[in-house]
Amino acid sequence: MFNSLQDKLDKALHNLSGRGKITEINVAETVKEIRRALVDADVNYKIAKDLTKRVQEKAIGQNVLTSITPGQLMTKIVHDELVQLMGGTQEGINLSGKPTIILIAGLQGSGKTTFSGKLANYLKKKRGKNPLLVACDVYRPAAIDQLKVLGEQTNIPVYTDLENKNPSIIAEQAVQFAKENKHDVVIVDTAGRLAVDEQMMNEIKSVHYFIKPTETLFVVDSMTGQDAVNTAKTFNEALDFDGVVLTKLDGDTRGGAALTIRSVVNKPIKFISTGEKMEALDLFYPERMADRILGMGDVVSLVERAQEQFDEEEAKKLQKKIAKNEFGFDDFLKQIHQIKKMGNMKDLLGMIPGVGKAIKDVDIDNDAFKHIEAIIQSMTPAERRKPSIIDVSRKKRIAKGSGRKLEEVNQLMKQFEQIGKTMKMLQGPQGKQLMAMMGKMGGGMPGGMGNLFGK
């Protein structure tokens, strides 16, 4: 996410590292590089110029404390300006109304239908709602089928009317259906076009007029840069929407749309979407995004994702197994599944301060655990339960059954043994002290692991 912009800002701010003080000359050099980095990332030139002007004014004349360097001070100033540019504070979704009606708008290919499914899943699992998805894209049959598939995956009903070609009537009927069937949220997925046109605008305005949505969200493909900003402006003039959703942030995006769309349409970014998984949806926090853009990671979001997968009952059972030295490969497999549910692996690692920069050129497959799962699943129940019985002949059979090399089986066994020792160590006084300290810092371990060891 924003790798190119992150690299360029890092180089620009590096100009001040090792400097004893901030001067007009070195600030001017740094600001020029920052402006260039922002424009290269597809940020509107005027917005980039205004931001860097404010940075320059705040930096010049600043007294650098002995505890921080000029580079750190400039990074703080840039960070604060980026936060303000992206809205300052997090703004949630409005769920008032009986039912809450959410209208989803955007161009074709922006990810509206996938986002509709993700939003329904988010509201069901995290907000305890009973949502209804509504298929109002009457021009693209695949959109209706796609919404049905997403509904089946998340066990959320989808309202369709294949006989009707009027999206306004379909949406209105769906709202009535929701009232009769106790659905407290209605999410209306509308048709998109390859470009903004009058017919499209009239149609979406008609749907908006008939159902009077509680919340209208405009979905933007982050990879389209300033084109996305211009489209958002046109849609906002027609609909006066309530918020923006940035999709495909896991792609090779330059970041310009994310940074400038808020200031252009004066509407908050409410959600960001990464990847195809239904869980890959996050609330948008300007401060956390600024942290990530400047390579500071996003530990808070990482911990939140871990806590979502944390099962207290399972944790207690696992703690007892560790205490009795009965932690087996079935337990290990459960932990892997918890981590996988947290989202895209590269995105998760990028949330750890310093790691994002280190892995920016590394291709991390989402199936990074696939070979481990194959090896474990080739073991017998007895072997998974009691790894100590796995001798050389069993290892050879497991390697053959999983289609992996014997060396890989040996490596997994060695890693598993090390994990077991670490877990045992964390059961002791020193381990509990470490976990307590991490708890105070807001830390944790993937899959709720931090809660498993007596924290």
Order of alpha helices (4+ residues) and beta strands (2+ residues): alpha-alpha-alpha-alpha-beta-alpha-beta-alpha-beta-alpha-beta-alpha-beta-alpha-beta-alpha-beta-beta-alpha-alpha-alpha-alpha-alpha-alpha-alpha-alpha-alpha-alpha-alpha
